[in-house]
Amino acid sequence: MIQIQFRSIPRQWTEIQMGHCIWGYGIPGTDCVSATAREDGFTPLNSVAMVYQWDAKMVKVRSKACNVSGQVEFVPSTFPKLLLVPQTHGKVNSELARTFVQAVLAEQVRHLHMSHFGFIQNRFPSEEFDAILSAFDSVESPTTLLRVTVDVDSRIQAEARDVLFPYLRNQRLAIQASPAWISSAGESRIT
């Protein structure tokens, strides 16, 4: 069974006003970090790259290549492993979500940290979020993947919770979220 944890990421007033993701947060024991290949500016990818002290030039080059190819790709010589996902520009791509999960499984990742939803500008991509949860839901046992930690911008918890709620009774996924998330499911306010 895959354990999926949702981690609320509070954002500072300056980050929100400037539209820049400044602070990144690592997770001890993670062997793979996934990020959207958005390399320019203050992005979740760049903040996580700073936490793990990855070569910024290499990350930028690989991000551009990922977006050109339109395919998920592992970046060599990073620890934890970096899995880049091309930008979707708000378009739902269920096949890309399945390919993402298949790449994680093929690489025999044990603890995945998904940084994609840790800083949201404008609209929460609920359909993409659901496509990823659905792809994890379709994973058959056994698998080496034990835990997935999903960063969620604290400002969009209500929207993320609404997508998450149908998966709470799932037999293949062990979903963990703060009690405030689960107890207030269906409410429109952010907790």
C-alpha angles and dihedrals in degrees: 000000000000115000111216116194125189116212118196111221113204114213126215121239091246092054091051095046094046095038090232127132100218105162124061127187126209126206120224112237095023114140097184135033121194122202140168110259095247103133105165119090131347103337135152087255093056094043091052090045088057092050092054094036095234119171104272095207092052092048091051093049093047091047092054091048090049092053092047092051094041089218134115112253141182116232112228121232098024127122119230090031113259118221113193122204119198119245113266097191090223096307115131113237111180091178090056089050090052091046089050092054092043090053090052091051095044090053089052093234114183103186118027123191112200110200097174098103098038095100119027125188118193112336128022108237094230095165092054091046089052092047090056093048089048091051091052089046091059094056112118121217138280104056136149089229107104105162138021118189113197118198111217123189105243090228092066100042093117093055092044091048092053090056092043097050098082090054095055093089093047118133097208099047125059100208118198124186133151115282089244090061096050100038092053097046112148095025117119098220125092113245 
